[in-house]
């Protein structure tokens, strides 16, 4: 059975390289390409591929996570396999929550990529070893984990927002922001905003 793919990446050279690699396999063909979310939806609706290879960084505008959610919401939704350079906990969890069936890194060997494509096409997960290890650590850790909302706070902290700006961005009160910060400090073992950001980057909870 031949699987039809759509490549979504904002770099033409990267798409050309991935296309050449994919087409070296006997059972995989590239049915279309896209450089942004809108193009991806249009190409997928037209071609109805089995699998979409999705980068997370699509330049300005809608990123790969939102693009994944849009594709998974289509009537004839394809499987989505993330293929990216980003391996932060935040990116991985958000991509999987958006409906991605797998998460591989761009340094994956060809055999791992081909196997991942076939896995998600068949409804099975496909995870890079480092991603699988992170998820296992997260599931087995007795320590309280940073929530998705707290990850949002950390990302805004890294952008330099103060409490009032955080409250506006998150549509909550400043008291709620202070509560989030208190929980974050306790979970990361820090007592300052700078310390929280540094710890989150070091632990790959957020990327910078």
C-alpha positions in Angstrom: 0.0 0.0 0.0 1.4 3.4 -1.0 1.0 6.2 1.5 0.4 9.8 0.3 2.1 12.6 2.2 1.9 16.4 2.4 5.0 18.3 3.6 4.4 21.4 5.7 7.6 23.5 6.3 8.3 27.2 5.6 11.8 26.4 4.2 11.7 25.3 0.5 15.2 23.8 0.7 14.1 21.6 3.7 11.0 20.5 1.8 13.1 19.6 -1.2 15.4 17.5 1.0 12.6 15.7 2.8 10.8 15.1 -0.5 13.9 13.5 -2.0 14.2 11.3 1.1 10.6 10.3 1.1 10.5 9.5 -2.6 13.5 7.1 -2.1 11.1 4.8 -0.4 9.0 2.4 -2.5 5.7 2.9 -0.5 5.7 6.6 0.1 5.0 9.5 -2.2 4.7 13.3 -1.7 1.3 14.5 -2.9 1.8 18.1 -2.0 3.6 20.8 -0.1 2.7 23.9 2.0 4.7 26.6 3.7 2.0 27.8 6.1 -1.2 26.8 7.8 -3.6 28.2 5.3 -1.8 26.4 2.4 -1.7 23.2 4.4 -5.4 23.2 4.9 -6.0 23.9 1.2 -3.6 21.2 0.0 -4.8 18.6 2.4 -8.5 19.2 1.5 -7.5 18.9 -2.2 -5.2 15.9 -2.0 -6.6 14.0 1.0 -3.2 12.6 2.1 -2.7 9.8 4.5 -0.1 11.7 6.6 1.1 15.3 7.0 4.7 15.9 8.0 4.5 19.1 10.1 7.2 21.5 11.2 6.4 23.5 14.3 8.0 26.8 13.1 6.1 28.2 10.1 7.5 31.7 10.1 5.2 34.6 11.1 1.6 33.9 11.9 0.0 30.5 12.7 2.5 27.9 13.9 2.6 24.2 13.4 0.6 23.4 16.6 -2.4 25.4 15.5 -2.0 24.1 11.9 -2.1 20.5 13.3 -5.3 21.3 15.2 -6.9 22.7 12.1 -6.0 19.7 10.0 -7.2 17.3 12.6 -10.5 19.1 12.6 -11.1 18.5 9.0 -13.8 16.0 7.8 -11.2 13.9 6.1 -8.4 14.4 8.7 -5.0 13.0 7.9 -2.6 11.7 10.5 -0.1 14.3 11.5 3.6 13.5 12.2 5.5 16.4 13.7 9.0 16.7 12.2 10.9 19.5 13.9 14.1 20.7 15.6 12.2 21.6 18.8 12.2 19.2 21.7 10.9 21.3 24.7 8.3 19.7 26.9 5.9 22.5 26.1 6.2 22.0 22.3 5.8 18.2 22.6 2.8 18.3 24.9 1.0 21.0 22.9 1.6 19.2 19.6 0.2 15.9 21.0 -2.7 17.7 22.6 -3.5 19.3 19.2 -3.8 15.8 17.7 -0.4 14.9 16.3 0.1 11.2 16.1 3.8 11.3 16.4 6.8 13.6 17.2 10.1 13.1 15.5 13.2 15.4 15.4 14.8 16.4 12.1 18.0 14.6 12.9 16.1 11.3 12.9 17.7 8.6 10.6 15.7 7.8 7.4 14.5 4.4 8.7 13.1 6.0 11.8 11.2 8.6 9.7 9.8 6.0 7.4 8.7 3.8 10.3 7.1 6.8 12.0 5.1 7.7 8.9 3.8 4.1 8.6 3.0 4.0 12.3 0.9 7.2 12.4 -0.8 6.2 9.1 -1.9 3.0 10.9 -3.1 4.8 14.0 -0.1 4.0 16.2 2.1 6.6 17.9 5.6 7.4 16.7 8.0 9.2 19.1 11.6 10.1 19.0 13.5 8.2 21.7 14.2 11.5 23.6 10.5 12.5 23.4 9.4 9.1 24.6 11.9 9.3 27.5 10.6 12.8 28.5 7.0 11.5 28.5 8.0 8.5 30.6 9.8 10.8 33.1 6.8 13.0 33.3 4.4 10.2 33.9 6.6 8.5 36.5 7.9 11.5 38.4 6.6 11.8 41.9 7.3 15.5 41.8 4.4 17.9 40.9 4.6 18.9 37.3 4.2 22.3 35.8 0.7 22.6 34.2 0.0 23.8 30.7 -1.3 27.1 32.2 1.9 27.5 34.2 3.9 26.9 31.0 2.0 29.8 29.4 3.0 31.9 32.4 6.6 30.9 32.1 6.7 31.7 28.4 5.2 35.1 29.1 7.7 35.6 31.9 10.5 34.8 29.5 9.2 37.6 27.2 9.6 40.0 30.1 6.0 40.6 31.1 5.1 42.0 34.5 2.2 40.9 36.7 -0.2 43.4 35.2 0.7 42.5 31.7 0.5 38.8 32.5 -3.0 39.3 33.9 -4.1 41.0 30.7 -2.5 38.4 28.4 -4.1 35.5 30.3 -7.5 37.3 31.0 -7.1 36.7 34.8 -6.7 38.8 37.8 -3.3 39.8 39.2 -4.1 37.8 42.3 -4.4 34.7 40.0 -1.1 35.5 38.4 0.6 35.7 41.8 -0.9 32.3 42.7 0.4 30.8 39.4 3.9 32.3 40.2 3.8 30.9 43.7 3.1 27.4 42.4 5.7 27.7 39.7 8.4 28.7 42.1 7.6 25.8 44.4 7.6 23.3 41.6 10.9 24.5 40.1 12.6 25.2 43.5 13.3 28.8 42.8 12.2 32.1 44.4 12.5 34.7 41.6 11.1 35.3 38.2 14.5 35.1 36.5 15.2 31.8 38.4 11.9 30.4 37.2 12.7 31.2 33.5 16.2 29.9 33.8 15.0 26.6 35.3 12.3 26.2 32.8 14.7 26.6 29.9 17.3 24.3 31.5 14.6 21.6 32.0 13.3 22.2 28.5 9.9 23.1 29.7 10.0 26.1 27.4 12.4 27.0 24.6 14.4 30.1 23.9 
